[in-house]
Amino acid sequence: MAPLPSEPGESLNPAVGIQRQPHPRQHQHRPGSVAAFRWSVILNSGLSGLQLVIGMAFGSLALIGDAVHNIGDVAGLLFGWGAERLSSRPATPRFTYGFGRSTQLASLVNAVLILMAAAVVIVEGLQRLLHPVPVVSTPVAWAAAAGIVVNLLSARLFGDDHSHDLNRRAAVVHLLTDAAVSAAVLISAVLVGITGWSWLDPITAIGVGLVVARSGWELLREALVVALDAVPSGINLNEVDGALRSLPAVEEVHHLHVWAMSTSQNALTAHLIRQPGSGNDLDLLHEAKRRLARIGIAHSTLQLEPPAAASPSSGAPEPE
């Protein structure tokens, strides 16, 4: 039996299965990704400095809180940028899966930074309520408006498909949250200017902190799920199981595991119980790979076994 052509980096062996090995093409990143991180860091660094100076000079805790959160964003963007570059490095004899998980770690760090920034803003807001400080609204409003523009522009640099990569989505969540924070600070500054009610500023700061904390908690929860090798978001285990069971002459699927190798790369291992002599094993493995790729799993290792290999206790938990 002549072997079928295989893709670069892919090994075919009916006894062992079909296994996709790491190779550069599997870790390509969009050309604009590095530029998006770089310009977002530059723009937000300048914005943070401007907001800190104006917030301290004119007494706006809400604007200072926005600046603190922006500084956290800069740190988070730097982590994300570094992880993006690290994840593109090829695998090594020691790190055989490559460095894709660095993007997962960056997402986890980003979530912690968001929660820490939110806590600082909330605590300072409560203290400011007890000790009110006059606020000069006009420069604060202009600085907040600049924050809206810079953060929306930075988020737009990441494009429209960031939802498929947790690391990039963490960066965009940072930026869009900051845009909303700046909008709240702008509204607060305008109202303080009209009414003279300085207590609106710390109230806004507390509200901003709570919103930021919620976004950070959602990101932290998802990052922890990914770090614990849960089935990736967007992958339906029942669909994966059904796609493999419907392959020609496949009687059973066990030891089925699906996990994320990075924030944008999913992997699978499974054992397929198949009647011997029921067809071309390599054709079956190629068809399985095609089906899994359509579902969103590009890295798959499948092992073919005869019916005698099946055991009630040998498989992974059945999909719910």
N, C-alpha and C positions, 0 to 999 in steps of 0.2 A: 504494500500500500504506500503510495507516494505521499509524502507530507504536503499539506497545504501551505501556501506562502504565508509567512507570518510577518507582523509589523516589527520594526526595529525595537529591541528591548523586550520582546515577548518570547517566552519559551513554550513549546508545545510538547507534551509527553502524555499519552493516554494513561499511563500508569500513575503519574503524579498529578496531572491536571494541566490547566492553562494558568500560567502565572505571569502577571505583568510586572516587570522590574522597573525601578525608577530610572528615568532618563530625562534629559533636559526638556523635551517637548511637553512632558507632563507637568512641568513647573513654570511654564511661561506665564508672564503677567502682562497685563495690558500696557502698551507703551506709555499711556498717559498717567499710569499709577504713581510712578516715582515723582513726576512733575507735580501731581496733585498733592502728595505729601509735602514736597519741598516748599511749594508756594503757600500751602496752608500754614506751615510752621512759620514762615517769614511774615505773612500777613497777621497771624494771631499773636506773634511776639510783639510786633509794633503796636497792635491794638491793646494788648495787655498793659504795656508801659504807659500808653496814653490814658487809659481808663484809671489806672492807679494814681497817676499824677492828678488828674482832674477830680477823682473821687475824694482823695485826701485834701486837696486844696479847697474844695467847695462843699465838703461835709456830707457826701452821699454814700451811705453804707451800701445801698443797693448797687451803685456803680462799682464800688470796691469789691462787692461780692461777685459781680459779673467779671471783674478783672481777675479775681482769684480763680474763678472757674475757667477763664480763658488760659491762665497759666497752667492749670491742670490739663487743659486741652493740648497745649503745646507739648507737655511731657508725654501725654498719651499719643499724640501724633508722632513724636520721635520714636516711641516704642513701636508703634505700628509700622513706621517707615523702616526701622531697623529689622523688624521681623519679616517684612515683605522682602527685603533684600536677602536676609538669611535663608528664607524658605526656598529661594531660587537656586541655592547652591546644590550641587549634585550629591548623591549619597556617597558614603564612605564605608570602608570595611567595618567600622565600629557603629556608625549611624546608618544602618542599612536602609532605613525608610527615608533618609534625607532629613531635612530640617523644617519640614512643613508645619510641625506642631509649634514652632516659635510664634506663628500667627495666633494660635489658640492662647498661648501664654500672654501675648500682648493684649488680647481682648480681655483676659482676666485682670491684668494690671490696670487697663483702662477703666474697667468697671469699679475697681477699688478706688482709683483716683477720683472718679465722679462722686462716689459716696463720701469720701473725705472732704471734698470741696463743698458738698451740700451741707455737711455737718458744721463746717466753719461758718458758712453764711447764716445758717439757722441760729446758732449760738450767738453770733454777733448781732443778729437782728433782735433777739430777745433782750440782750444787754442794752441796745440802743433805745428800745422802748422804755426802759427804766431811766435812761439818761438821754433825753432828746438832744439833738444837735441841729442847729439851723442849716438848711440846705439852700444853696444857690442853684436854681433849677435850669437856667439857660445853658451854661456849659455842660451840665450833666446830660441834658436832652440831646445836645449835639454829639457828645461822646457815645451815648446809647444808640443814636441813629447810625453812627459809624460802625458800631458793633453789629447791627443788623446787616448792613451791606457786606462787611468783611466776611461774616460767617456764612451768609447765603452764597456768596461768590465762592468761598472755599469748598462748601458742600457740593456746589455745581461742578467743580473741577473733577470730582470722582465719577461723574457720569451717572447713567440711569440704571446700571446693572450691579450696583454694590450689594443688593440684597442677597446675592449668591455667595458672598464672602464675609464671614463674621468679622474679620479684622478690619476690612474697609467699612463695613456697616457700623462698627464701633466708632470709627473716625467720623462718619457722617452723623451718627446720633449725637456725638459731642457737639458738632458744629451747628446742627439744627436746633439742639437744645439751647445753645448759646444765643442763637438768633432770637428764639422765643424769650429768653431771659432779657436780652437787650430791649426787646419790644416792651416787656413789662416795665423795665426801668425807664424807658422813654415815656410811657403813659403816666407813670408815677411822677416823673419830673414835671411834666406838663400840668398835672393836677396840683402838685405842690406850688407851682408858679401861680396858678389861678386862685387857689384857696388859701395858700399859706399854711396848710396843715403839714408840718414836717413829719408827723408820725406816719404818714403814708409811705415814707421811704423805708423805714424798717419793716413795716407790714409787708411791703412789696418784696423786700429781701427775704423774709421768712417764706412767703409764698413761692418765690423763685427757688429757694433751697429745697422745699418739699417736692416741687416738680422735678428738679434735677435728681433728687434722691430716688424718685420713682424710676426714672429712666436708667439710673445706675444700677438699681436692684434688678430690673428686667435683664439688663445686659450681663450682670453677674450670674444670674440664674442660668441663662443660656450658655455662658462660657463654662460654667461648672458642669453642665450636662454634657457638653462636648468633651471636656477634659476627662470625664468618667467613661468615655467610649460608648455613650448611648447611641442608638440609631440616629443618624443625622436628621435634622429638620428638613422636611421635604422628601424624605425617603419613607415609603409605606412598606413595612416588613411583609405584610400580607401580599402586596403586589409583587415583591421580590420573590417570595416563596412560590406564588402562583406561576410566575414567569419561568421558574426553574422546573416545577413539577409538570408543566405542560410541554416540556421538551420531549421529542420522540423517544419512547420506550423507557422513560424515567419513571420508576415506581415510587421512589421515596427521596426526600431531601432531609438531611440532618447535619448537625454541626454547622448550622447557618449562623454566621456572625457578620454584622455590618457596622462599620465605625468610620470616623473621620480621621484621615491622615493629616489633614490641615483644615483650615476654615473654608477651603474650596475644593478639596479632593477627598472622595469617599472610596472605601475599600471593602472587599467582601471575601470571605472564605466559606466554602460549603462542600459537603460530601454528597454525591448523587448516586443512588442505588439504581442500576440499570441492568436490564436483561442482557447477558452476553450474546454476542453475535447478532445483535439487532440493528446494526448499521455502522457507519463510519464514525469512530470515536472523535476524530479530529473535526469532522463536520459538525458534530454535536457541540463540541467545545467552542468552535467559532460562533455557532448560532447562539449559544448561551452568552458569550461575550457581547454579541451585538444587542441582545435583549437587555442585558444589564446596563450597557452604555446608554441605551435610550431612557432607562429609568434614572440615570444620573450616577452610575457606579463605573468608573473608568479603570479601577484596579481590582482585578478578580483572580482568585485562585480556586479552581474547582478540581475535586478529585473524584474519579469514577470508581465505583466499587460493585462487585457482584452482589446478588441478593443475600448471600450468606453473611455479608459484612454488616448487615443491619442489626441493630440491637436496640431494644426498648429504652435502655438507659444511656445510649451513646450520643444522643443528639442534644442540640441546644433546646431550650424551652420553645415550645410551639408558638408561632405568632398569634397574638390575640386577635 
